[in-house]
């Protein structure tokens, strides 16, 4: 039996979504990291170096995420560990 976070990390690495060690945690625990209200509108897309790219379903959520970015990056640092800290959040609106 394989944990979903571990499996996602492997798949993401093969698909070019980013570092497997971080992607597994971010994708596997996204709802816990941002909360269910945000997770309903915002999804992680990939980790690009020290940047987490997220996709939002509406421009208003893009604005909200830019305001929440420092808090989300702090939560990610807590979950992923300081050695794997992400430094930026890149927000994109889904089309």
C-alpha positions as CSV (number, residue, x, y, z in Angstrom):
1,X,0.0,0.0,0.0
2,X,1.3,3.4,-1.0
3,X,0.3,6.8,0.6
4,X,-1.4,9.1,-1.9
5,X,1.0,11.9,-1.2
6,X,4.0,9.6,-2.0
7,X,2.4,8.4,-5.2
8,X,1.5,11.9,-6.3
9,X,5.1,13.0,-5.7
10,X,6.4,10.3,-8.0
11,X,3.8,11.0,-10.7
12,X,4.4,14.7,-10.5
13,X,8.1,14.3,-10.9
14,X,7.6,12.2,-14.0
15,X,5.2,14.7,-15.5
16,X,7.5,17.6,-14.8
17,X,5.3,19.1,-12.1
18,X,8.2,19.7,-9.7
19,X,10.2,18.3,-6.9
20,X,8.7,15.0,-5.8
21,X,9.6,15.6,-2.1
22,X,7.5,18.8,-2.0
23,X,4.8,18.0,-4.6
24,X,3.7,14.9,-2.7
25,X,3.1,16.9,0.4
26,X,1.5,20.0,-1.3
27,X,-0.8,18.0,-3.5
28,X,-1.6,15.4,-0.9
29,X,-2.4,17.9,1.9
30,X,-3.7,20.9,-0.1
31,X,-7.1,21.0,1.6
32,X,-5.4,20.9,5.1
33,X,-2.9,23.6,4.1
34,X,-5.3,26.2,2.7
35,X,-8.7,25.0,4.2
36,X,-11.7,23.7,2.4
37,X,-13.2,27.1,1.4
38,X,-10.0,28.1,-0.5
39,X,-9.3,24.5,-1.8
40,X,-12.8,24.6,-3.5
41,X,-11.5,27.4,-5.8
42,X,-7.7,27.0,-5.9
43,X,-5.6,24.0,-6.9
44,X,-1.9,23.5,-7.0
45,X,-0.5,23.0,-10.5
46,X,3.3,22.5,-10.0
47,X,6.4,23.4,-8.1
48,X,8.8,25.4,-10.2
49,X,12.0,25.7,-8.2
50,X,11.0,27.7,-5.1
51,X,7.7,28.8,-6.7
52,X,4.3,27.1,-6.2
53,X,2.1,27.6,-9.2
54,X,-1.6,27.5,-8.4
55,X,-4.7,27.7,-10.6
56,X,-7.9,29.6,-9.5
57,X,-11.4,29.4,-11.0
58,X,-12.1,33.2,-10.9
59,X,-10.1,36.4,-11.1
60,X,-11.5,37.4,-7.6
61,X,-9.7,34.3,-6.2
62,X,-6.5,35.4,-7.9
63,X,-6.6,38.6,-5.9
64,X,-7.5,36.8,-2.7
65,X,-4.6,34.4,-3.2
66,X,-2.2,37.2,-3.7
67,X,-3.3,38.7,-0.3
68,X,-3.1,35.2,1.4
69,X,0.3,34.3,-0.2
70,X,2.4,35.1,2.9
71,X,0.2,33.0,5.2
72,X,0.1,30.1,2.7
73,X,3.8,30.2,2.2
74,X,4.2,30.1,6.0
75,X,1.9,27.1,6.3
76,X,3.8,25.4,3.5
77,X,7.0,26.0,5.3
78,X,5.5,24.4,8.4
79,X,4.3,21.4,6.5
80,X,7.2,20.8,4.2
81,X,10.0,21.9,6.5
82,X,12.3,24.9,6.3
83,X,14.8,23.1,4.1
84,X,12.1,22.7,1.4
85,X,10.6,26.2,1.9
86,X,8.8,27.7,-1.1
87,X,9.3,31.4,-1.5
88,X,6.8,32.5,-4.1
89,X,3.2,31.8,-5.1
90,X,2.4,32.3,-8.8
91,X,-1.4,32.6,-9.3
92,X,-3.1,31.8,-12.6
93,X,-6.7,32.0,-13.6
94,X,-8.1,28.9,-15.3
95,X,-9.8,29.5,-18.7
